[in-house]
Amino acid sequence: MATVTAHFDHERDFAFPQREAAFFYGLFLRGHSAEQLRRDIRVPVEVVEKWSRDRHMLPEQRQFLDRILEYRTRVLAIFDSLIGSDRHCQTIQ
């Protein structure tokens, strides 16, 4: 039986936070709550604290988790700017 292994191209996966932000923005346009979407984008504080307490984590794993946090922060910032620009356009109209 063949095993399936997941291969992640970390550079490619983290290269386009705009795409993920656009995905969440599309959900917002379809009526999903902006605050709920923000909670979905953010890494919960409890998870970050758990990662910080893990003493068995290898340095490579820690670097990867730091990249995840940075990426999610960028996605959230882009998402917020899209919502802000959407509100601005609606006000002008």
Protein Blocks (a to p, Z undefined) as FASTA:
>chain_A
ZZddddddfklmmmmmmlmmmmmmmmmmnopafklmmmmmpccfklmmmmmmmmkbcfkl
mmmmmmmmmmmmmmmmmmmmmmmmmmmmmmmZZ
